[in-house]
């Protein structure tokens, strides 16, 4: 078995462990991967997600997301995951640069990226820009449920504009 296949199998096993909420076991497997293959970016992405969502250790999460981007810049999931982190910690300059790159990644969920732009703009009080991005998210979406969600975000921003 090639080493790449070995690490892919370990990665998919870790992914399933996360889905099964066996976070500790998943982390051990992900660390086993990067200890043997430090440039396996997808493992770094998953570690970033675990540190962000389960431990709220944003510094460690960011470290792993940056490694994931460096080693696997073609992996769409890292852009959305890292965007959520940067939004949470209000690093808007870094977030904007990341989103500008994400738009050009093959296979990226454009609706989700425009949503992140909209959230960023809304958090900064740039409500017209937020509305424009939520509209782009709705237009890029193929999910009726998501379109309704983006319409709700547009209404929320319009309400906020009326408060001024």
C-alpha positions as CSV (number, residue, x, y, z in Angstrom):
1,X,0.0,0.0,0.0
2,X,1.4,3.4,-0.9
3,X,2.0,5.8,1.9
4,X,-0.5,8.3,0.5
5,X,-3.2,5.6,0.5
6,X,-2.2,4.7,4.1
7,X,-2.7,8.3,5.2
8,X,-5.9,8.7,3.3
9,X,-7.3,5.7,5.0
10,X,-6.2,7.0,8.4
11,X,-7.8,10.4,7.5
12,X,-11.1,8.9,6.5
13,X,-11.1,6.8,9.7
14,X,-10.5,10.0,11.7
15,X,-13.3,11.8,9.8
16,X,-15.7,9.0,10.7
17,X,-14.6,9.1,14.4
18,X,-15.4,12.8,14.4
19,X,-18.8,12.0,12.9
20,X,-19.3,9.4,15.7
21,X,-18.2,12.0,18.3
22,X,-15.1,10.1,19.3
23,X,-13.1,13.3,19.3
24,X,-10.1,12.0,21.4
25,X,-9.6,9.0,19.1
26,X,-9.9,11.2,16.0
27,X,-7.3,13.6,17.4
28,X,-4.9,10.8,18.1
29,X,-5.2,9.5,14.6
30,X,-4.9,12.9,13.1
31,X,-1.7,13.6,15.1
32,X,-0.4,10.2,14.0
33,X,-0.9,11.3,10.4
34,X,0.9,14.6,10.8
35,X,3.7,13.1,12.9
36,X,4.5,10.8,10.0
37,X,3.4,13.1,7.2
38,X,3.6,16.7,8.4
39,X,2.4,18.1,5.1
40,X,-0.9,16.2,5.1
41,X,-3.1,19.4,5.0
42,X,-6.5,17.8,5.4
43,X,-5.4,16.4,8.8
44,X,-4.4,19.9,9.9
45,X,-7.8,21.2,8.8
46,X,-9.6,18.6,10.9
47,X,-7.4,19.4,13.9
48,X,-8.1,23.1,13.4
49,X,-11.8,22.4,13.4
50,X,-11.6,20.3,16.6
51,X,-9.5,22.9,18.4
52,X,-11.9,25.6,17.2
53,X,-15.3,24.0,17.9
54,X,-14.5,21.5,20.8
55,X,-11.8,23.2,22.8
56,X,-12.3,26.9,21.8
57,X,-8.5,27.1,21.5
58,X,-8.5,29.6,18.7
59,X,-4.7,30.1,18.5
60,X,-4.1,26.3,18.1
61,X,-7.0,26.1,15.6
62,X,-5.5,29.0,13.5
63,X,-2.1,27.3,13.6
64,X,-3.6,24.1,12.1
65,X,-5.8,26.0,9.5
66,X,-2.7,27.9,8.3
67,X,-0.8,24.6,7.9
68,X,-3.8,23.2,6.0
69,X,-3.7,26.1,3.6
70,X,0.0,25.9,3.2
71,X,0.0,22.2,2.4
72,X,-3.4,21.7,0.8
73,X,-4.5,25.0,-0.8
74,X,-6.9,23.1,-3.1
75,X,-8.9,21.7,-0.2
76,X,-12.1,23.7,-0.1
77,X,-13.2,22.8,3.4
78,X,-10.3,24.7,5.0
79,X,-11.4,28.0,3.6
80,X,-14.8,27.9,5.0
81,X,-13.6,26.5,8.4
82,X,-10.9,29.1,8.7
83,X,-13.2,31.9,7.6
84,X,-15.6,31.0,10.5
85,X,-12.7,31.1,12.9
86,X,-11.4,34.5,11.6
87,X,-14.9,35.9,11.8
88,X,-15.3,34.6,15.4
89,X,-12.0,36.3,16.5
90,X,-12.8,39.4,14.4
91,X,-9.7,39.3,12.3
92,X,-11.4,41.0,9.4
93,X,-8.3,41.9,7.4
94,X,-7.1,38.3,7.4
95,X,-10.7,37.1,6.7
96,X,-11.1,39.4,3.7
97,X,-7.8,38.1,2.2
98,X,-8.8,34.5,2.8
99,X,-12.3,35.0,1.2
100,X,-10.7,36.6,-1.9
101,X,-8.6,33.5,-2.4
102,X,-11.5,31.1,-1.6
103,X,-13.6,32.5,-4.4
104,X,-11.2,31.0,-6.9
105,X,-10.8,27.5,-5.4
106,X,-12.3,24.8,-7.6
107,X,-15.2,23.1,-5.8
108,X,-15.7,25.8,-3.2
109,X,-19.2,26.5,-2.0
110,X,-19.7,30.0,-3.4
111,X,-22.9,30.6,-1.5
112,X,-21.1,29.8,1.8
113,X,-18.2,32.2,0.9
114,X,-20.6,35.0,0.1
115,X,-22.4,34.3,3.3
116,X,-19.1,34.7,5.2
117,X,-18.5,38.0,3.3
118,X,-22.0,39.1,4.4
119,X,-21.4,38.2,8.0
120,X,-18.1,40.0,8.0
121,X,-19.7,43.1,6.6
122,X,-22.6,43.0,9.0
123,X,-20.2,42.7,12.0
124,X,-18.4,45.7,10.8
125,X,-21.6,47.7,10.4
126,X,-21.3,47.8,6.6
127,X,-24.9,46.9,6.1
128,X,-25.3,47.7,2.4
129,X,-22.3,45.5,1.6
130,X,-23.7,42.8,3.8
131,X,-27.0,42.9,2.0
132,X,-25.2,42.7,-1.4
133,X,-23.2,39.6,-0.3
134,X,-26.2,37.9,1.2
135,X,-28.0,38.4,-2.1
136,X,-25.0,36.9,-3.9
137,X,-25.1,33.9,-1.5
138,X,-28.8,33.4,-2.3
139,X,-28.1,33.6,-6.0
140,X,-25.3,31.1,-5.8
141,X,-27.2,28.6,-3.7
142,X,-29.1,25.6,-5.0
143,X,-30.9,25.0,-1.7
144,X,-34.3,26.5,-1.1
145,X,-33.7,26.3,2.7
146,X,-30.4,28.2,2.4
147,X,-32.0,30.8,0.1
148,X,-34.6,31.4,2.8
149,X,-31.8,31.7,5.4
150,X,-30.0,34.3,3.3
151,X,-33.3,36.2,2.8
152,X,-33.6,36.3,6.6
153,X,-30.1,37.7,6.9
154,X,-31.0,40.4,4.3
155,X,-34.1,41.3,6.4
156,X,-32.0,41.4,9.6
157,X,-29.6,43.9,8.0
158,X,-32.4,46.0,6.6
159,X,-33.9,46.2,10.1
160,X,-30.6,47.2,11.5
161,X,-30.3,50.0,8.8
162,X,-33.7,51.3,10.0
163,X,-32.5,51.5,13.5
164,X,-30.0,54.2,12.6
